Amino acid sequence: MAQGGGYVPGRHKIDDYGEGGFRFADMSHRGSIVATPKGVQALELTKAGEIDAATLDLALAVPVDLLIVGTGPDLLPLPAALRAKIRAAGAGCETMATGVAVHTYNMLLDDNRLVAAILIAV
């Protein structure tokens, strides 16, 4: 199951990452997260291969133009079925290593773009 315990409402830049977690909204979280225009939520994922349709449902619950997927320390592609689900939701998708994904997500937030991110902790 993708969903974790914590949820912080609102759009938040990722202030820092590493050591198995993320800093955002003046707090820290150990583990992976999904960030959407509505809020940031914990994910019970430890590697990109665990991303499934339920994870995408969390990320795409609010319409977005682009979904950024940070796949951990290395770039890993999403399976074709998951990419098709993202396209069917009307969103684009970019996969990249988590560090680059955090930078890209923050930059798109600064540009006030409708973006979501699934970020695997590193």
C-alpha positions as a Markdown table, in Angstrom:
| # | Residue | x | y | z |
|---|---|---|---|---|
| 1 | Met | 0.0 | 0.0 | 0.0 |
| 2 | Ala | 1.4 | 3.4 | -1.0 |
| 3 | Gln | -0.3 | 5.6 | 1.6 |
| 4 | Gly | 1.6 | 6.6 | 4.7 |
| 5 | Gly | 0.6 | 8.2 | 7.9 |
| 6 | Gly | 1.4 | 11.9 | 7.7 |
| 7 | Tyr | -0.2 | 14.7 | 5.7 |
| 8 | Val | 0.6 | 18.4 | 5.5 |
| 9 | Pro | -1.9 | 20.6 | 3.6 |
| 10 | Gly | -0.7 | 23.2 | 1.1 |
| 11 | Arg | 1.9 | 23.6 | -1.6 |
| 12 | His | 5.4 | 23.3 | -0.1 |
| 13 | Lys | 8.9 | 23.5 | -1.6 |
| 14 | Ile | 11.3 | 20.8 | -0.5 |
| 15 | Asp | 13.9 | 22.6 | 1.6 |
| 16 | Asp | 16.3 | 19.7 | 1.8 |
| 17 | Tyr | 16.7 | 16.0 | 1.2 |
| 18 | Gly | 19.0 | 13.2 | 2.0 |
| 19 | Glu | 19.7 | 10.9 | 5.0 |
| 20 | Gly | 16.6 | 9.0 | 4.2 |
| 21 | Gly | 14.1 | 11.8 | 4.2 |
| 22 | Phe | 13.0 | 15.4 | 3.3 |
| 23 | Arg | 12.6 | 18.8 | 4.9 |
| 24 | Phe | 9.6 | 20.9 | 4.0 |
| 25 | Ala | 7.0 | 23.2 | 5.8 |
| 26 | Asp | 9.4 | 23.8 | 8.7 |
| 27 | Met | 9.5 | 20.0 | 9.5 |
| 28 | Ser | 11.3 | 16.9 | 8.5 |
| 29 | His | 10.1 | 13.5 | 7.4 |
| 30 | Arg | 12.0 | 10.2 | 7.1 |
| 31 | Gly | 10.9 | 8.2 | 4.2 |
| 32 | Ser | 9.4 | 8.9 | 0.8 |
| 33 | Ile | 6.7 | 11.4 | 0.0 |
| 34 | Val | 4.1 | 12.6 | -2.6 |
| 35 | Ala | 3.7 | 16.3 | -3.0 |
| 36 | Thr | 0.7 | 17.8 | -4.8 |
| 37 | Pro | -0.9 | 21.2 | -5.0 |
| 38 | Lys | -3.1 | 20.2 | -2.1 |
| 39 | Gly | -0.4 | 18.9 | 0.3 |
| 40 | Val | 2.5 | 16.6 | 1.1 |
| 41 | Gln | 1.9 | 13.0 | 2.2 |
| 42 | Ala | 4.1 | 10.2 | 3.5 |
| 43 | Leu | 4.5 | 7.2 | 1.3 |
| 44 | Glu | 5.5 | 3.7 | 2.5 |
| 45 | Leu | 7.8 | 3.2 | -0.4 |
| 46 | Thr | 11.6 | 2.5 | -0.2 |
| 47 | Lys | 12.3 | 2.0 | -3.9 |
| 48 | Ala | 10.9 | 3.1 | -7.3 |
| 49 | Gly | 9.8 | -0.4 | -8.2 |
| 50 | Glu | 7.2 | -0.1 | -5.5 |
| 51 | Ile | 5.4 | 2.7 | -7.3 |
| 52 | Asp | 2.0 | 1.4 | -8.3 |
| 53 | Ala | -1.4 | 2.5 | -9.5 |
| 54 | Ala | -2.5 | 3.5 | -6.0 |
| 55 | Thr | 0.6 | 5.7 | -5.6 |
| 56 | Leu | -0.3 | 7.4 | -8.9 |
| 57 | Asp | -3.9 | 7.9 | -7.7 |
| 58 | Leu | -2.5 | 9.8 | -4.7 |
| 59 | Ala | -0.3 | 12.0 | -6.9 |
| 60 | Leu | -3.0 | 12.6 | -9.5 |
| 61 | Ala | -5.9 | 13.1 | -7.1 |
| 62 | Val | -5.7 | 16.8 | -8.0 |
| 63 | Pro | -5.3 | 17.7 | -11.7 |
| 64 | Val | -1.7 | 18.6 | -12.6 |
| 65 | Asp | 0.1 | 19.4 | -15.8 |
| 66 | Leu | 3.2 | 17.4 | -14.9 |
| 67 | Leu | 4.2 | 14.6 | -12.5 |
| 68 | Ile | 7.8 | 14.5 | -11.4 |
| 69 | Val | 9.0 | 11.1 | -10.2 |
| 70 | Gly | 12.2 | 11.0 | -8.2 |
| 71 | Thr | 13.3 | 7.3 | -8.4 |
| 72 | Gly | 16.0 | 7.4 | -5.7 |
| 73 | Pro | 19.7 | 7.7 | -6.2 |
| 74 | Asp | 19.5 | 6.6 | -9.9 |
| 75 | Leu | 17.2 | 7.3 | -12.8 |
| 76 | Leu | 14.8 | 4.3 | -13.3 |
| 77 | Pro | 12.0 | 4.2 | -15.9 |
| 78 | Leu | 8.4 | 3.7 | -14.9 |
| 79 | Pro | 6.6 | 0.7 | -16.4 |
| 80 | Ala | 4.6 | 1.4 | -19.6 |
| 81 | Ala | 1.3 | 0.7 | -17.8 |
| 82 | Leu | 2.0 | 3.4 | -15.2 |
| 83 | Arg | 3.1 | 5.9 | -17.9 |
| 84 | Ala | -0.2 | 5.2 | -19.7 |
| 85 | Lys | -2.2 | 5.8 | -16.5 |
| 86 | Ile | -0.5 | 9.2 | -16.1 |
| 87 | Arg | -1.2 | 10.1 | -19.8 |
| 88 | Ala | -4.8 | 9.1 | -19.3 |
| 89 | Ala | -5.1 | 11.5 | -16.4 |
| 90 | Gly | -4.0 | 14.3 | -18.7 |
| 91 | Ala | -0.6 | 14.8 | -17.2 |
| 92 | Gly | 3.0 | 14.7 | -18.5 |
| 93 | Cys | 5.6 | 12.7 | -16.6 |
| 94 | Glu | 9.3 | 13.1 | -16.1 |
| 95 | Thr | 11.4 | 10.6 | -14.2 |
| 96 | Met | 14.8 | 11.4 | -12.7 |
| 97 | Ala | 17.0 | 10.7 | -9.8 |
| 98 | Thr | 15.5 | 12.2 | -6.6 |
| 99 | Gly | 18.0 | 15.0 | -6.2 |
| 100 | Val | 17.3 | 16.3 | -9.6 |
| 101 | Ala | 13.6 | 15.8 | -9.1 |
| 102 | Val | 13.6 | 17.9 | -5.9 |
| 103 | His | 15.3 | 20.7 | -7.8 |
| 104 | Thr | 12.9 | 20.5 | -10.8 |
| 105 | Tyr | 9.8 | 20.3 | -8.5 |
| 106 | Asn | 10.9 | 23.4 | -6.6 |
| 107 | Met | 11.7 | 25.3 | -9.8 |
| 108 | Leu | 8.3 | 24.5 | -11.2 |
| 109 | Leu | 6.6 | 25.6 | -8.0 |
| 110 | Asp | 8.5 | 28.9 | -8.3 |
| 111 | Asp | 7.0 | 29.3 | -11.8 |
| 112 | Asn | 3.5 | 28.6 | -10.2 |
| 113 | Arg | 3.0 | 25.5 | -12.4 |
| 114 | Leu | 0.5 | 22.7 | -11.6 |
| 115 | Val | 3.0 | 20.0 | -10.6 |
| 116 | Ala | 3.1 | 17.0 | -8.3 |
| 117 | Ala | 6.0 | 14.8 | -7.3 |
| 118 | Ile | 6.6 | 11.3 | -6.1 |
| 119 | Leu | 9.9 | 11.4 | -4.3 |
| 120 | Ile | 11.7 | 8.2 | -3.2 |
| 121 | Ala | 13.9 | 9.0 | -0.2 |
| 122 | Val | 17.7 | 8.8 | -0.6 |
